[in-house]
């Protein structure tokens, strides 16, 4: 039986991993799939050993606080791989954990496939040489990444962005259509919500003063995050809805979005937005030293220019954000320009079929290395 071991962290890794698991099992129902990931990957058919997606830790300070737990999980995972001897290791993003794991697994002679590249173009560019040494195959989802790996002779394929598939297959409801729906997207992690959501609420209050009938909606991933959001919102008239992220985007007039995959999803629904983000001060200071890009949102990185405003750290405050938000909610030239520019992002990402292409690449590599 063919046997693949997966490691995915964060909610987006779980989502993309789930699609890959589903397609792999469609192409070969006899595959044995196990690993670390999230509930979506488990539901798709992978044996889940630890829900890493729900407990993903971000930021330098936060990682230091959790270092004992991370070390324990790392060694447990490595021991499990040694014992189960999978035919290949499939890593999905999450570079802090996965690159280190790849180094150790390489010593075991197990082929390593990396799906969704670490953002080597943003920071720690030297990692590309480590990846070239330990990986047998790189599957990238952003078109400009392939050339970077070609330059270091790592076998690399651009498969397209899995969001194109994910969005296309999920039916959306008109629940939030026809009103002045304002989406507040503070992220899915406790830490980032605690830092950015209070400022989002202040901006929301300013919007409500201009648009009394505005409907403020925030998606949440689970009951624990819903409780946190309610506590922070206080008496602010906010609708907290689970499992309706795309319904919100389908009907939204405007969104405040924490940096991350959500910015790209918002762009693909052609919704004007402002990106806001805050991290621990030490994390921000270190990022300023290490990160080599002038934009944090994938939308601006793909566009190679700032088409959506970004307010990061100390700039993410009411007086900066509110005037721009009001400009983008109203029928202004700025709003029309952003709508036109967001529409171009779909063309950059290419056609649907990322998961199918990735699965074929994994199984074709297996013709030489997985099949015994």
Residue frames relative to the residue before (quaternion, step in Angstrom):
aa qw qx qy qz dx dy dz
X 1.0000 0.0000 0.0000 0.0000 0.00 0.00 0.00
X 0.4337 -0.6758 0.5282 0.2759 3.59 -0.93 0.84
X 0.1093 -0.8202 0.5607 -0.0290 3.52 -0.87 1.00
X 0.0192 -0.8027 0.5951 -0.0349 3.59 -0.63 1.17
X 0.1893 -0.7575 0.6163 0.1027 3.54 -1.05 0.84
X 0.1751 -0.8060 0.5632 0.0502 3.58 -0.79 1.10
X 0.0109 -0.7459 0.6622 0.0713 3.53 -1.29 0.46
X 0.1011 0.7746 -0.6123 0.1223 3.56 -0.62 1.22
X 0.1115 -0.7804 0.6121 0.0628 3.56 -1.05 0.79
X 0.7721 0.3405 -0.2759 0.4602 3.57 -1.27 0.44
X 0.6618 -0.5435 0.3584 0.3717 3.53 -1.26 0.56
X 0.6707 0.4978 -0.3166 0.4496 3.61 0.89 -0.85
X 0.6291 0.5305 -0.3333 0.4601 3.59 1.04 -0.71
X 0.6267 0.5285 -0.3200 0.4749 3.55 1.10 -0.75
X 0.6534 0.5170 -0.3093 0.4583 3.59 0.96 -0.89
X 0.7112 0.4393 -0.2666 0.4798 3.57 0.78 -1.01
X 0.6301 0.5373 -0.3286 0.4542 3.57 1.06 -0.72
X 0.6266 0.5496 -0.3291 0.4439 3.56 1.05 -0.77
X 0.6502 0.5036 -0.3154 0.4734 3.57 0.98 -0.81
X 0.6512 0.5107 -0.3138 0.4656 3.56 1.00 -0.81
X 0.6342 0.5271 -0.3200 0.4665 3.58 0.97 -0.86
X 0.6533 0.5292 -0.3057 0.4468 3.56 0.92 -0.95
X 0.6962 0.4656 -0.2792 0.4697 3.58 0.85 -0.96
X 0.6227 0.5437 -0.3427 0.4463 3.61 0.98 -0.79
X 0.6914 0.4674 -0.2798 0.4745 3.58 0.93 -0.87
X 0.5970 0.5382 -0.3644 0.4703 3.57 1.16 -0.51
X 0.7047 0.4555 -0.2621 0.4767 3.56 1.01 -0.82
X 0.7924 0.0119 -0.0029 0.6099 3.58 1.16 -0.60
X 0.2434 -0.8209 0.5024 0.1203 3.62 0.00 1.29
X 0.6487 0.5435 -0.3149 0.4297 3.59 1.21 -0.39
X 0.4238 0.7072 -0.4685 0.3174 3.58 1.26 0.03
X 0.2388 -0.7176 0.6337 0.1627 3.52 -1.17 0.72
X 0.0204 -0.8214 0.5671 -0.0564 3.56 -0.49 1.23
X 0.1188 0.7817 -0.6020 0.1114 3.57 -0.83 1.00
X 0.3559 0.7682 -0.5044 0.1698 3.55 -1.26 0.13
X 0.5979 -0.5043 0.4645 0.4153 3.50 -1.35 -0.48
X 0.2467 0.7597 -0.5694 0.1945 3.56 -0.98 0.82
X 0.5598 -0.5820 0.4386 0.3944 3.54 -0.67 -1.12
X 0.7634 -0.3991 0.2679 0.4315 3.53 -1.36 -0.01
X 0.6229 0.5412 -0.3533 0.4407 3.59 1.08 -0.62
X 0.6498 0.4992 -0.3163 0.4780 3.58 0.98 -0.78
X 0.6219 0.5327 -0.3314 0.4686 3.56 1.07 -0.75
X 0.6706 0.4995 -0.2956 0.4620 3.58 0.91 -0.92
X 0.6572 0.5202 -0.3067 0.4509 3.59 1.13 -0.66
X 0.6966 -0.4967 0.2690 0.4424 3.58 1.23 -0.25
X 0.5529 0.5957 -0.4073 0.4166 3.59 1.24 0.16
X 0.4310 -0.6569 0.5488 0.2855 3.58 -1.06 0.74
X 0.2056 -0.8178 0.5322 0.0754 3.57 -0.47 1.24
X 0.2184 -0.7935 0.5591 0.1009 3.58 -0.69 1.12
X 0.7911 -0.0601 0.0320 0.6078 3.57 1.14 -0.57
X 0.3920 -0.7214 0.5265 0.2205 3.57 -0.94 0.97
X 0.0825 -0.8372 0.5406 -0.0029 3.54 0.29 1.32
X 0.5988 0.5936 -0.3590 0.4002 3.60 1.09 -0.66
X 0.7029 0.4700 -0.2743 0.4580 3.59 0.94 -0.85
X 0.7632 0.3560 -0.1879 0.5055 3.57 1.12 -0.61
X 0.2617 0.8024 -0.5039 0.1834 3.58 1.26 0.33
X 0.2234 -0.7771 0.5819 0.0875 3.54 -0.94 1.00
X 0.0801 -0.8147 0.5742 0.0119 3.57 -0.82 0.98
X 0.7315 0.4230 -0.3106 0.4353 3.55 -1.21 0.53
X 0.5916 -0.6053 0.4080 0.3423 3.57 -1.10 0.76
X 0.6806 0.4930 -0.2935 0.4555 3.58 0.85 -0.98
X 0.6729 0.5105 -0.2974 0.4452 3.56 0.89 -0.97
X 0.6359 0.5231 -0.3253 0.4649 3.59 1.04 -0.78
X 0.6384 0.5306 -0.3273 0.4514 3.59 0.95 -0.85
X 0.6594 0.5141 -0.3101 0.4524 3.58 0.99 -0.82
X 0.7628 0.3630 -0.1774 0.5049 3.58 1.13 -0.67
X 0.2966 0.8201 -0.4629 0.1589 3.57 1.28 0.19
X 0.6369 0.5326 -0.3435 0.4390 3.62 0.98 -0.75
X 0.6534 0.5061 -0.3062 0.4724 3.56 0.98 -0.88
X 0.6584 0.5182 -0.3125 0.4476 3.59 0.91 -0.93
X 0.6451 0.5214 -0.3176 0.4595 3.59 0.95 -0.88
X 0.6583 0.5147 -0.3084 0.4545 3.56 0.92 -0.92
X 0.6703 0.4906 -0.2958 0.4716 3.57 0.90 -0.93
X 0.6248 0.5500 -0.3360 0.4407 3.58 1.00 -0.82
X 0.7147 0.4468 -0.2672 0.4672 3.58 0.76 -1.01
X 0.6102 0.5348 -0.3529 0.4660 3.60 1.07 -0.64
X 0.6600 0.5061 -0.3015 0.4662 3.57 0.98 -0.87
X 0.6558 0.5071 -0.3105 0.4651 3.57 0.94 -0.87
X 0.6380 0.5157 -0.3222 0.4724 3.58 1.00 -0.79
X 0.6501 0.5180 -0.3209 0.4539 3.57 0.98 -0.83
X 0.6430 0.5123 -0.3172 0.4727 3.58 1.03 -0.80
X 0.6260 0.5330 -0.3348 0.4603 3.59 0.99 -0.80
X 0.7037 0.4786 -0.2655 0.4532 3.57 0.93 -0.95
X 0.7537 0.4131 -0.2237 0.4596 3.59 0.83 -0.96
X 0.1896 -0.8333 0.5003 0.1389 3.59 1.28 -0.40
X 0.0074 0.8250 -0.5644 0.0276 3.62 0.52 1.10
X 0.5613 -0.6084 0.4446 0.3422 3.55 -1.23 0.47
X 0.7878 -0.0515 0.0097 0.6137 3.59 1.23 -0.37
X 0.3159 -0.7057 0.6030 0.1964 3.52 -1.28 0.55
X 0.1202 -0.7860 0.6048 0.0448 3.59 -0.79 1.06
X 0.1216 -0.8075 0.5769 0.0167 3.55 -0.51 1.25
X 0.1295 -0.7906 0.5963 0.0516 3.57 -0.94 0.91
X 0.8245 -0.2060 0.0853 0.5201 3.55 -0.43 1.33
X 0.6299 0.5927 -0.3541 0.3557 3.63 -0.90 -0.99
X 0.0244 0.8973 -0.4407 -0.0053 3.61 0.92 0.94
X 0.5931 0.5979 -0.3839 0.3786 3.61 0.98 -0.73
X 0.7198 0.3924 -0.2108 0.5323 3.55 1.02 -0.84
X 0.7408 0.4897 -0.2482 0.3872 3.54 0.74 -1.11
X 0.6434 0.5102 -0.3516 0.4496 3.61 0.95 -0.70
X 0.6371 0.5130 -0.3260 0.4740 3.57 1.00 -0.79
X 0.6449 0.5137 -0.3187 0.4676 3.57 1.00 -0.84
X 0.6324 0.5499 -0.3307 0.4340 3.57 0.97 -0.85
X 0.6201 0.5539 -0.3424 0.4374 3.59 0.99 -0.80
X 0.7058 0.4563 -0.2644 0.4730 3.58 0.94 -0.91
X 0.6669 0.5035 -0.3046 0.4571 3.58 0.96 -0.86
X 0.5670 0.5959 -0.3803 0.4228 3.59 1.11 -0.62
X 0.6286 0.5495 -0.3256 0.4437 3.60 1.08 -0.77
X 0.6620 0.5095 -0.2973 0.4624 3.58 1.20 -0.51
X 0.4851 -0.6900 0.4180 0.3374 3.58 1.29 -0.11
X 0.4663 0.6658 -0.4464 0.3743 3.58 1.24 0.40
X 0.4681 -0.6811 0.4786 0.2967 3.64 -0.76 0.96
X 0.1829 -0.7949 0.5748 0.0656 3.57 -1.03 0.86
X 0.0835 -0.7768 0.6242 0.0016 3.54 -0.82 1.11
X 0.1454 -0.7943 0.5861 0.0659 3.58 -0.76 1.03
X 0.0826 -0.7935 0.6030 0.0009 3.57 -0.64 1.19
X 0.7879 0.1082 -0.1851 0.5773 3.56 -0.68 1.22
X 0.2773 -0.8262 0.4768 0.1147 3.51 -0.01 1.37
X 0.5251 -0.5523 0.5296 0.3724 3.55 -1.22 0.49
X 0.5234 -0.6594 0.4412 0.3107 3.57 -1.09 0.63
X 0.0494 -0.8454 0.5315 -0.0169 3.55 0.55 1.23
X 0.6171 0.5544 -0.3366 0.4455 3.57 1.20 -0.52
X 0.6787 0.4807 -0.2888 0.4742 3.60 1.24 -0.29
X 0.7998 -0.1437 0.1278 0.5686 3.58 0.85 -0.92
X 0.8058 0.1978 -0.2122 0.5162 3.52 -1.28 0.57
X 0.0175 0.8548 -0.5173 0.0373 3.56 0.80 1.04
X 0.5818 0.6122 -0.3652 0.3915 3.57 1.16 -0.54
X 0.5158 0.6571 -0.4093 0.3670 3.59 1.24 -0.36
X 0.5488 0.6358 -0.4036 0.3628 3.57 1.14 -0.54
X 0.6500 0.5112 -0.3224 0.4607 3.60 1.06 -0.68
X 0.6128 0.5236 -0.3394 0.4849 3.58 1.11 -0.68
X 0.6530 0.5148 -0.3088 0.4617 3.58 0.93 -0.90
X 0.6441 0.5238 -0.3205 0.4561 3.56 1.00 -0.81
X 0.6683 0.5064 -0.2930 0.4594 3.59 1.10 -0.69
X 0.7969 0.3574 -0.1724 0.4554 3.59 0.88 -0.92
X 0.7032 0.4731 -0.2760 0.4533 3.61 1.11 -0.52
X 0.3494 -0.7156 0.5661 0.2129 3.53 -1.17 0.68
X 0.7992 0.0342 0.0077 0.6001 3.57 1.17 -0.57
X 0.1245 -0.7639 0.6291 0.0715 3.57 -1.06 0.85
X 0.1084 -0.7761 0.6204 0.0326 3.56 -0.88 1.04
X 0.0883 -0.8416 0.5328 0.0044 3.59 -0.34 1.24
X 0.3189 -0.7749 0.5261 0.1449 3.54 -1.17 0.67
X 0.6700 0.3950 -0.2974 0.5537 3.57 1.31 0.06
X 0.5355 -0.7027 0.3547 0.3059 3.59 -0.65 1.08
X 0.6888 0.4984 -0.3049 0.4292 3.61 0.95 -0.74
X 0.5527 0.6424 -0.3922 0.3579 3.62 1.22 -0.29
X 0.5873 0.6153 -0.3814 0.3619 3.59 1.03 -0.71
X 0.6532 0.5272 -0.3263 0.4347 3.59 0.88 -0.87
X 0.6132 0.5601 -0.3481 0.4348 3.58 1.06 -0.75
X 0.7183 0.4294 -0.2534 0.4851 3.58 0.91 -0.89
X 0.5732 0.5679 -0.3832 0.4496 3.58 1.12 -0.55
X 0.6496 0.5524 -0.3086 0.4216 3.57 1.07 -0.79
X 0.7373 0.3343 -0.2235 0.5428 3.60 1.22 -0.38
X 0.5114 -0.7075 0.3753 0.3115 3.56 1.31 0.50
X 0.4041 0.6537 -0.5256 0.3648 3.56 0.99 0.87
X 0.4915 -0.6635 0.4826 0.2920 3.57 -0.80 1.04
X 0.0930 0.8296 -0.5308 0.1462 3.58 -0.36 1.25
X 0.0700 -0.7830 0.6177 0.0192 3.55 -1.08 0.84
X 0.3083 -0.6991 0.6119 0.2043 3.56 -1.01 0.85
X 0.1603 -0.8350 0.5242 0.0489 3.57 -0.48 1.22
X 0.5561 -0.5512 0.4201 0.4586 3.59 1.25 -0.32
X 0.5258 -0.6424 0.4534 0.3245 3.57 -1.24 0.27
X 0.4664 -0.7155 0.4462 0.2673 3.62 -0.71 1.05
X 0.5370 0.6214 -0.4155 0.3909 3.60 1.16 -0.36
X 0.5838 0.5832 -0.3761 0.4215 3.58 1.08 -0.62
X 0.6682 0.4701 -0.2849 0.5013 3.57 1.07 -0.76
X 0.6643 0.5423 -0.3038 0.4152 3.53 0.86 -1.04
X 0.6843 0.4784 -0.2828 0.4722 3.57 0.89 -0.93
X 0.6648 0.5347 -0.3073 0.4216 3.56 0.95 -0.89
X 0.7437 0.4451 -0.2364 0.4393 3.60 0.98 -0.78
X 0.6608 0.4967 -0.3227 0.4609 3.62 1.20 -0.27
X 0.3434 -0.7415 0.5321 0.2214 3.62 -0.60 1.07
X 0.2303 -0.7788 0.5695 0.1268 3.58 -0.95 0.85
X 0.3444 -0.7286 0.5625 0.1847 3.52 -1.15 0.75
X 0.4866 -0.6758 0.4819 0.2724 3.57 -1.22 0.55
X 0.1989 0.8411 -0.4840 0.1368 3.57 1.26 0.46
X 0.8062 0.2756 -0.1176 0.5101 3.58 0.94 -0.87
X 0.4598 0.6839 -0.4376 0.3597 3.57 1.29 0.31
X 0.7790 0.3861 -0.2577 0.4216 3.56 -1.18 0.57
X 0.7085 0.3556 -0.2551 0.5536 3.57 1.24 0.10
X 0.5546 -0.5555 0.4715 0.4020 3.56 -1.31 0.06
X 0.0183 0.8306 -0.5519 0.0717 3.55 0.33 1.32
X 0.1131 -0.7803 0.6147 0.0244 3.55 -0.79 1.10
X 0.2097 -0.7958 0.5586 0.1036 3.57 -0.61 1.13
X 0.1388 -0.7528 0.6391 0.0746 3.55 -0.96 0.94
X 0.0330 -0.8303 0.5534 -0.0564 3.58 -0.46 1.24
X 0.0057 -0.8635 0.5041 -0.0138 3.62 0.29 1.21
X 0.6399 -0.5162 0.3355 0.4599 3.60 1.23 0.11
X 0.5194 -0.6691 0.4575 0.2706 3.54 -1.33 0.07
X 0.6421 0.5318 -0.3288 0.4437 3.60 1.23 -0.22
X 0.6081 -0.5891 0.4004 0.3504 3.54 -1.08 0.80
X 0.6739 0.5249 -0.3019 0.4234 3.57 0.86 -0.97
X 0.7128 0.4497 -0.2788 0.4604 3.58 0.79 -0.97
X 0.6071 0.5417 -0.3572 0.4586 3.60 1.06 -0.65
X 0.6559 0.5294 -0.3125 0.4380 3.56 0.89 -0.94
X 0.7163 0.4649 -0.2584 0.4518 3.58 1.00 -0.79
X 0.8130 0.3301 -0.1518 0.4550 3.58 0.79 -0.98
X 0.6050 0.6149 -0.3693 0.3457 3.61 1.03 -0.67
X 0.6182 0.5422 -0.3785 0.4249 3.67 0.90 -0.66
X 0.6612 0.4840 -0.3097 0.4823 3.59 1.01 -0.75
X 0.6081 0.5425 -0.3494 0.4624 3.58 1.04 -0.70
X 0.6494 0.5175 -0.3147 0.4598 3.57 1.01 -0.82
X 0.6300 0.5255 -0.3368 0.4621 3.60 1.01 -0.73
X 0.6400 0.4948 -0.3179 0.4944 3.56 1.02 -0.80
X 0.6218 0.5524 -0.3293 0.4470 3.56 1.05 -0.78
X 0.6333 0.5236 -0.3259 0.4675 3.57 1.02 -0.79
X 0.6513 0.5107 -0.3114 0.4670 3.57 1.03 -0.78
X 0.6360 0.5118 -0.3207 0.4803 3.58 1.05 -0.76
X 0.6542 0.5306 -0.3072 0.4428 3.56 0.96 -0.89
X 0.6024 0.5569 -0.3572 0.4466 3.59 1.11 -0.63
X 0.7129 0.4150 -0.2420 0.5109 3.59 1.11 -0.69
X 0.7770 0.1855 -0.0812 0.5961 3.57 1.14 -0.70
X 0.1873 -0.8406 0.4977 0.1032 3.63 0.30 1.23
X 0.7164 0.4389 -0.2564 0.4778 3.59 1.10 -0.59
X 0.3707 0.7405 -0.4883 0.2752 3.59 1.24 0.15
X 0.2777 -0.7508 0.5844 0.1331 3.54 -1.11 0.81
X 0.1518 -0.8156 0.5561 0.0500 3.58 -0.48 1.19
X 0.0094 -0.8162 0.5726 -0.0765 3.52 -0.64 1.20
X 0.0447 -0.7867 0.6156 0.0128 3.57 -1.01 0.84
X 0.3297 -0.7354 0.5502 0.2187 3.61 -0.86 0.89
X 0.0720 -0.7871 0.6084 0.0718 3.59 -1.17 0.43
X 0.4872 -0.7076 0.4443 0.2539 3.54 -1.12 0.66
X 0.8119 -0.0255 0.0349 0.5822 3.60 1.12 -0.52
X 0.7246 -0.4495 0.3077 0.4222 3.56 -1.35 0.15
X 0.6203 0.5557 -0.3453 0.4327 3.59 1.04 -0.72
X 0.6754 0.4657 -0.2901 0.4927 3.58 0.96 -0.87
X 0.6041 0.5545 -0.3572 0.4473 3.61 1.07 -0.65
X 0.6402 0.5184 -0.3143 0.4718 3.58 1.00 -0.82
X 0.6420 0.5199 -0.3121 0.4691 3.56 0.99 -0.86
X 0.6713 0.5044 -0.2970 0.4547 3.59 0.88 -0.95
X 0.6440 0.5165 -0.3200 0.4648 3.59 0.98 -0.81
X 0.6398 0.5287 -0.3240 0.4540 3.57 0.97 -0.84
X 0.7014 0.4657 -0.2696 0.4674 3.56 0.88 -0.92
X 0.6597 0.5338 -0.3085 0.4297 3.58 1.04 -0.76
X 0.2043 -0.7996 0.5390 0.1685 3.59 1.05 -0.66
X 0.8083 -0.2314 0.1916 0.5063 3.58 -0.75 -1.08
X 0.4093 0.7096 -0.4878 0.3017 3.59 1.21 0.06
X 0.4395 -0.7239 0.4659 0.2566 3.63 -0.80 0.98
X 0.1681 0.8150 -0.5155 0.2043 3.52 0.19 1.34
X 0.2473 -0.7361 0.6094 0.1605 3.56 -1.05 0.79
X 0.1277 -0.7788 0.6124 0.0457 3.56 -0.72 1.10
X 0.0094 0.8383 -0.5400 0.0750 3.56 -0.44 1.22
X 0.2985 -0.7478 0.5630 0.1861 3.61 -0.88 0.90
X 0.8671 0.1693 -0.0899 0.4597 3.55 -1.27 0.51
X 0.6386 0.5085 -0.3544 0.4560 3.61 1.04 0.62
X 0.1789 0.8296 -0.5126 0.1303 3.56 1.14 0.59
X 0.7235 0.4303 -0.2557 0.4754 3.58 0.81 -0.98
X 0.5706 0.5628 -0.3849 0.4578 3.60 1.14 -0.50
X 0.6395 0.5181 -0.3186 0.4703 3.57 1.02 -0.84
X 0.6825 0.4836 -0.2949 0.4620 3.58 0.84 -0.95
X 0.6085 0.5741 -0.3412 0.4287 3.57 1.07 -0.74
X 0.7986 0.3007 -0.1479 0.4999 3.58 1.02 -0.78
X 0.5055 0.7046 -0.4033 0.2921 3.59 1.25 -0.20
X 0.3895 -0.6812 0.5755 0.2304 3.51 -1.22 0.71
X 0.7848 -0.0625 0.1215 0.6044 3.54 1.08 -0.84
X 0.1062 -0.8008 0.5868 0.0554 3.58 -1.15 0.60
X 0.2448 -0.6709 0.6737 0.1898 3.49 -1.35 0.57
X 0.0429 -0.8496 0.5224 -0.0583 3.57 -0.51 1.19
X 0.3957 -0.6676 0.5758 0.2572 3.56 -1.03 0.84
X 0.5839 -0.5942 0.4128 0.3683 3.57 -1.04 0.72
X 0.4826 0.6378 -0.4971 0.3365 3.55 -1.05 0.79
X 0.7902 -0.2935 0.2240 0.4892 3.55 -1.29 -0.34
X 0.5782 0.6148 -0.3736 0.3850 3.60 1.10 -0.65
X 0.5986 0.5565 -0.3786 0.4343 3.61 1.07 -0.56
X 0.6655 0.4889 -0.2996 0.4777 3.57 1.01 -0.80
X 0.6348 0.5229 -0.3291 0.4640 3.59 1.00 -0.78
X 0.6411 0.5188 -0.3176 0.4679 3.57 0.99 -0.83
X 0.6429 0.5237 -0.3125 0.4634 3.57 1.01 -0.82
X 0.6766 0.5032 -0.2984 0.4472 3.59 0.95 -0.85
X 0.6575 0.4328 -0.3048 0.5362 3.58 1.28 -0.27
X 0.4149 -0.7524 0.4288 0.2791 3.56 1.36 0.17
X 0.3909 0.7048 -0.4865 0.3373 3.56 0.92 0.97
X 0.4427 -0.6779 0.5115 0.2878 3.64 -0.74 0.95
X 0.0003 0.8270 -0.5582 0.0662 3.57 -0.94 0.89
X 0.2022 -0.6887 0.6673 0.1987 3.46 -1.48 0.09
X 0.2893 -0.7504 0.5714 0.1635 3.57 -0.96 0.90
X 0.0231 -0.7864 0.6166 -0.0301 3.56 -0.89 1.04
X 0.1386 0.8036 -0.5736 0.0778 3.58 -1.02 0.69
X 0.0172 -0.7695 0.6384 0.0000 3.52 -1.20 0.73
X 0.0602 -0.7674 0.6375 0.0332 3.54 -1.11 0.77
X 0.6994 -0.4068 0.3404 0.4790 3.58 -1.28 -0.02
X 0.6172 -0.5900 0.3636 0.3726 3.63 -0.96 0.77
X 0.6633 0.4947 -0.3133 0.4661 3.60 0.92 -0.85
X 0.6220 0.5383 -0.3318 0.4617 3.57 1.04 -0.80
X 0.6660 0.5020 -0.3022 0.4618 3.57 0.93 -0.91
X 0.6435 0.5324 -0.3190 0.4479 3.56 0.96 -0.88
X 0.6815 0.4757 -0.2876 0.4760 3.57 0.91 -0.90
X 0.6310 0.5356 -0.3326 0.4520 3.59 1.04 -0.78
X 0.6200 0.5492 -0.3415 0.4442 3.58 1.02 -0.77
X 0.6663 0.4924 -0.2918 0.4780 3.57 1.11 -0.70
X 0.7800 0.4092 -0.1780 0.4386 3.56 0.88 -1.01
X 0.6900 0.4959 -0.2904 0.4400 3.58 1.01 -0.78
X 0.2223 -0.8241 0.5174 0.0610 3.54 -0.83 1.07
X 0.6007 0.5313 -0.3815 0.4597 3.60 1.06 0.66
X 0.4033 -0.7281 0.5024 0.2342 3.57 -1.19 0.51
X 0.7060 0.3335 -0.2600 0.5681 3.59 1.27 0.39
X 0.3006 -0.7681 0.5361 0.1799 3.59 -1.08 0.65
X 0.6731 0.4896 -0.3109 0.4589 3.61 1.10 -0.54
X 0.5555 -0.6211 0.4452 0.3277 3.55 -1.05 0.81
X 0.5752 0.5959 -0.3754 0.4160 3.57 1.10 -0.64
X 0.7195 0.4328 -0.2512 0.4816 3.57 0.80 -1.00
X 0.6183 0.5417 -0.3443 0.4536 3.58 1.09 -0.69
X 0.6778 0.4800 -0.2875 0.4770 3.59 0.93 -0.88
X 0.6881 0.4791 -0.2776 0.4691 3.55 1.01 -0.82
X 0.2950 -0.7788 0.4868 0.2638 3.57 1.31 -0.46
X 0.7290 0.2364 -0.2296 0.5999 3.53 1.18 0.71
X 0.5464 -0.6204 0.4470 0.3418 3.58 -1.20 0.37
X 0.0038 0.8041 -0.5938 0.0298 3.56 -0.28 1.26
X 0.7360 0.2398 -0.2069 0.5984 3.59 1.26 -0.24
X 0.4967 -0.6632 0.4613 0.3173 3.63 -0.95 0.80
X 0.1476 -0.7685 0.6178 0.0768 3.55 -1.10 0.78
X 0.0431 -0.7723 0.6338 -0.0008 3.55 -0.88 1.03
X 0.0104 -0.8436 0.5314 -0.0768 3.54 -0.18 1.34
X 0.8609 0.0708 -0.0914 0.4956 3.52 -1.17 0.85
X 0.8558 -0.0128 0.0146 0.5170 3.63 -0.66 -1.02
X 0.6228 0.5435 -0.3445 0.4450 3.60 1.17 -0.43
X 0.6119 0.5590 -0.3468 0.4392 3.58 1.23 -0.41
X 0.4037 0.6892 -0.4976 0.3382 3.55 0.38 1.27
X 0.7420 -0.4770 0.2610 0.3922 3.51 -1.26 0.61
X 0.7089 0.4947 -0.2873 0.4127 3.58 0.68 -1.05
X 0.6711 0.4787 -0.2962 0.4824 3.57 1.14 -0.55
X 0.7474 0.4572 -0.2237 0.4271 3.53 0.84 -1.06
X 0.6562 0.5732 -0.3320 0.3614 3.58 0.81 -0.98
X 0.6704 0.4926 -0.3441 0.4352 3.68 0.72 -0.84
X 0.6671 0.4905 -0.3018 0.4726 3.58 0.99 -0.83
X 0.6176 0.5453 -0.3427 0.4514 3.58 1.06 -0.75
X 0.6673 0.5000 -0.3001 0.4633 3.59 0.88 -0.92
X 0.6308 0.5358 -0.3269 0.4563 3.58 1.07 -0.74
X 0.7192 0.4467 -0.2526 0.4685 3.57 0.99 -0.81
X 0.6096 0.5347 -0.3577 0.4631 3.60 1.18 -0.39
X 0.6791 0.4783 -0.2807 0.4810 3.58 0.99 -0.83
X 0.5503 -0.5901 0.4684 0.3599 3.57 -1.27 0.32
X 0.1930 0.7966 -0.5313 0.2142 3.54 0.25 1.33
X 0.6477 -0.4921 0.3881 0.4333 3.60 -1.22 0.23
X 0.6149 0.5552 -0.3502 0.4370 3.60 1.05 -0.71
X 0.6474 0.5085 -0.3134 0.4734 3.58 1.01 -0.80
X 0.6757 0.4972 -0.3006 0.4537 3.58 0.86 -0.91
X 0.6295 0.5296 -0.3279 0.4645 3.57 1.03 -0.76
X 0.6677 0.4944 -0.3089 0.4630 3.58 0.91 -0.89
X 0.6252 0.5419 -0.3427 0.4450 3.60 0.95 -0.79
X 0.6636 0.4994 -0.3013 0.4684 3.57 0.96 -0.85
X 0.6992 0.4777 -0.2766 0.4543 3.57 0.92 -0.90
X 0.6189 0.5356 -0.3494 0.4560 3.60 1.06 -0.67
X 0.6137 0.5730 -0.3426 0.4215 3.56 1.06 -0.70
X 0.6252 0.5604 -0.3322 0.4297 3.58 1.16 -0.57
X 0.5482 0.6404 -0.3964 0.3635 3.60 1.16 -0.52
X 0.6083 0.5643 -0.3551 0.4306 3.60 1.01 -0.75
X 0.6561 0.5192 -0.3141 0.4487 3.57 0.95 -0.83
X 0.6368 0.5412 -0.3260 0.4420 3.58 1.04 -0.78
X 0.7135 0.4856 -0.2578 0.4343 3.58 0.98 -0.87
X 0.4746 -0.7060 0.4251 0.3093 3.57 1.20 -0.22
X 0.7205 -0.4609 0.3244 0.4040 3.53 -1.36 -0.14
X 0.6495 -0.4885 0.4077 0.4164 3.53 -1.37 0.03
X 0.5930 0.6214 -0.4119 0.3042 3.56 -1.32 0.17
X 0.3057 0.7875 -0.4949 0.2037 3.61 1.21 0.31
X 0.6924 0.4860 -0.2933 0.4454 3.58 0.82 -0.96
X 0.6385 0.5202 -0.3250 0.4648 3.57 1.02 -0.79
X 0.6646 0.4967 -0.3009 0.4701 3.57 0.93 -0.90
X 0.6492 0.5162 -0.3163 0.4604 3.58 0.96 -0.87
X 0.6507 0.5177 -0.3164 0.4566 3.59 0.94 -0.87
X 0.6514 0.5131 -0.3149 0.4617 3.58 0.96 -0.84
X 0.6419 0.5208 -0.3214 0.4620 3.57 1.01 -0.80
X 0.6496 0.5175 -0.3134 0.4604 3.58 0.98 -0.87
X 0.7137 0.4502 -0.2605 0.4691 3.56 0.86 -0.97
X 0.6335 0.5136 -0.3473 0.4629 3.61 1.08 -0.59
X 0.5960 0.5254 -0.3571 0.4911 3.57 1.12 -0.62
X 0.6443 0.5523 -0.3029 0.4337 3.53 1.10 -0.76
X 0.5212 0.6323 -0.4289 0.3803 3.60 1.17 -0.33
X 0.7458 0.3614 -0.2032 0.5215 3.53 1.19 -0.64
X 0.8154 0.2940 -0.1232 0.4832 3.56 1.03 -0.78
X 0.7067 0.4516 -0.2726 0.4715 3.59 1.09 -0.63
X 0.6817 0.4610 -0.3031 0.4806 3.56 0.88 -0.88
X 0.2668 -0.7770 0.5463 0.1632 3.52 -0.84 0.89
